[in-house]
Amino acid sequence: MDDLKLTKYIPKDFKSDQEVRWCPGCGDHAILSAVQKALAELGIPKEKFAFISGIGCSSRFPYYMDTYGFHGIHGRAAAIASGVKVANPELSVWQMTGDGDALAIGGNHFIHVVRRNIDINIILFNNEIYGLTKGQYSPTSSKGIITKTSPYGTVEEPFSVGELVIGAKGRFFARTVDTNVALSTQIYIEAARHKGTSVIEALQNCVIFNDGIHDTIAARDVREDRTIILKQGEPMIFGKNNDKGLILEGLKLKVVNIGENGITDKDILVHDSQEENPGIHYMLANMKYPQYPVALGVIRAVPGPTYEAAVADQIETVRKNAKIKSVSDLLMSGSTWKVD
Amino acid sequence: MVRKSKVIEREEVVIRFSGDSGDGMQLTGTLFSDTAAHFGNDLITFPDYPAEIRAPQGTVGGVSGFQVHLGHSEINTPGDFSDVLVAMNPAAIKANANLVKQGGTIIYDSDNFTDKNIAKAGYEKDPVKEEKLDAFNVIAAPISSMVKEALKDLNLEPKMILRTKNMFALGMVYWLFGRDLEYTEDYFDKKFHKLPDIAEANKIALRAGYYYAETIEALSPVYKILPAKIATGTYRNINGNTATAWGFLAAGEKAGLDIFIGSYPITPATGILEEMAARKDLGVKSFQAEDEIAGICTSLGASFAGHLSVTSTSGPGLALKSEAIGLAVMTELPIVIVDVQRGGPSTGLPTKTEQSDLMQALYGRNGESPVVVIAASTPPDCFHFAFEAARIALEHMTPVLLLTDSYLANGTEPWKVPDMSELPKIKPRFADPKDTPFLPYKRDEKTLARSWAIPGTPGLEHRIGGLEKTAKGTVSYIPENHEYMVNVRAEKIARVADKIPDLVPQGPKSGDMLLVGWGGSYGYLITAVRELQEEGYKVSLASFNYINPLPKNTADVFKRFKKIVICELNLGQFADYLRMKHQEFQYHQINKVQGLPFTVTDIKEKCIKLLEEN
């Protein structure tokens, strides 16, 4: 019974002794709090968590967690985390990253970890700006944005995180907003339970260099009309009065008002995050205000074989019938001769 | 008229197989060396091939060569010049004519000496005349037409038939050296057990070549090389890349650790990853990463998680891994980075050998970033030094850079298989689970190594990373702390000198000249030094395998010689390093940067000149 008790945690158990050094009002504080809440709910022994990060404000995260942690180098967290997970599949591995770390300098590792479907949970803090280097545009910054390195506005198209994940054969994609701790906690729990790479885009506010970037959709007074929280098996309804919904018209999604033009609850699309075909997930992930509400919640969660399990299986299968069982066997294998 | 071939007993002989990169010269050479090794000769091989998989046919740039030096006594180099050259086309003559000993034998496929091929190779009409090869024993064998004739009863496509030309040539060489065909025939039976026609075709071509040589008897003299007198035991042929991979496997077994290799394919290091990937039977987790950086970063992750971790690469890949090596220095995690050196800079000469990554290995990182650097000196001792690299990494909690080179990676030598029970046990520095709270940078008093707390161990949760830390593991920008940590990391590496063997000079402990080399040039240097000693010169050799830190007795060895001459395949990187570390001595240099190993002749000439400069 003692063992069972030991795995019962409260969020505080995951707080390290390090002073949290993010700016006051930074969205990271709320993400840290949601992650600590989620971990306490998972029932996984504390020593089995490993938090891996790259470089950037978000990548300081491991220092604040009383778990195993590895603060890596810029862009490489996905690769380090991949090594940790393949070496020890028993661990619950989390990658903390930002829009620059994951999608610019670490873009290559990001798409490949997703393609391989290694069971790590990636929380991508998206504030559409470079914070730690004090305010340059990122690969998710809107086209035309004026920053220190784009004084006349950027001329390049941004990445959409969900689009990239699905394009890289991703099987789990969710989106949350830093301030919505309850939703975030729930999503992190689902991500942890999903076997395979889980990518969670956390829309995060940089209070210093890009303050209010997500307010258009996430501010308290507008969020119900401008976002939709997707729930498995439930109709895609949103709005302050729950009177708006999504339907498929031709090949596109369309926002409709329930009760108008003969539209009833039954016409509204029902969310199925487990559908293998990514078509609808792709459209949901790419919905942008004002044409659409921005989708939050678990958009895609399709189980599939993981890389590390396949590696372990292959080793087990090969070992079963192998003639070589030790290095001595190997040294004597094949063509040898004796000198007397 | 019956003429008996003259049989010449020789101490040693060098054979070079040379042809188009599609002619199968590498296989031909390998089969010949394996047969010689089974017979009991000592030998060294030197595959020399172009970077292009199928370079333009018939051109000098497309020539692929495989040189074997075999002997009745100890062999340390693939030989400077060949006694026998097998040339499958005119370009092979062009590429090698000046590498054949005066009076040596040249066998060539006369069917392939068409006007077109002769022109492609840059000759006007007759390569033999134009190269003035009349003094050589030149055998024009119509190999292509003879394999067509020999295989006409088999129902094979003409293209397949011509592919057996190399085996016809090999058969001729076997007769020349009085070798048995059995080993090679067995090889075909095994290799093509699902394609018996192909196995049969190769065997017929091989025998046809053998009998052809016997019939024409023009191949005089016949060489007889007796088996070498070597230590008793079980032997096998091994190349440097395989030996490197096996050294890590042995280290994993001796440390009781699972092995992880994260790598990206790169010539000439790929063989290490390939061999490790094949060793699923020994539980190796191999990860072909998306790039060089991911190669080392996945390995570093696996090291954090408690595996013996390695990453293999060549010079350009080492450059890409620099930042992550710095991270390994900072986090003090055990990892071995193998750099199989090739000609540089940039893409350079991907398939050729050089020793020009030394400075990159020692200093190619930002900040004060010391790592242990060691170098292997023969194909088989890549096993020993891979084992050593892993031992030092695990026992001293540090990245270790192991330098080999293209010459070692691809070269083959007979190797007395070690007894695993004779290898030392490796003791990784696992943290004591009772030692809580775990302080990641608390150190062993003697070695200054930190402990390794593996994720999954209750109570040892901790954070490491690239930012400067205090001993407790807290991020710190305190100036004095940074200076302290920089010094302690440097001192940790310096103290590895306590755990490595002394430098042992080969030859007398004092004399007129000490030849100094490191890593892969050993074979050439020892041969040159022994020949010079026989000629009466007071010369010894100091060949370094441990480069950072240097063996403690380095100065003690150096000071007993009048001249110190550093020989290396670069412009003098080790010489400059020694000038920094041991300023009290004056250093002379012998350097070569042609993408090729030294030649014994060249080293000897330069040494004698230096000796006479008194």
Interface residues (C-beta under 8 A of the other chain):
Chain A: S16 Q18 P45 K46 E47 K48 A50 I52 S53 I55 P62 Y63 M65 D66 T67 Y68 G69 F70 H71 G72 I73 R76 A79 I80 A81 S82 G83 V84 K85 V86 A87 N88 E90 L91 N108 H109 H112 V311 Q314 I315 V318 R319 A322 K323 I324 K325 S326 V327 S328 L330 L331 M332 G334 S335 T336 W337 K338 V339 D340
Chain B: D34 A37 H38 G40 I230 A231 T232 G233 T234 Y235 R236 N237 W246 L249 A250 E253 D258 F260 G262 R279 K280 D281 L282 G283 V284 K285 F287 A289 E290 D291 I293 A294 C297 T298 S299 L300 G301 A302 S303 F304 A305 G306 H307 S309 E323 A324 G326 L327 T331 V417 P418 D419 M420 P455 G456 T457 P458 G459 L460 E461 H462 R463 I464 G465 G466 L467 T474 V475
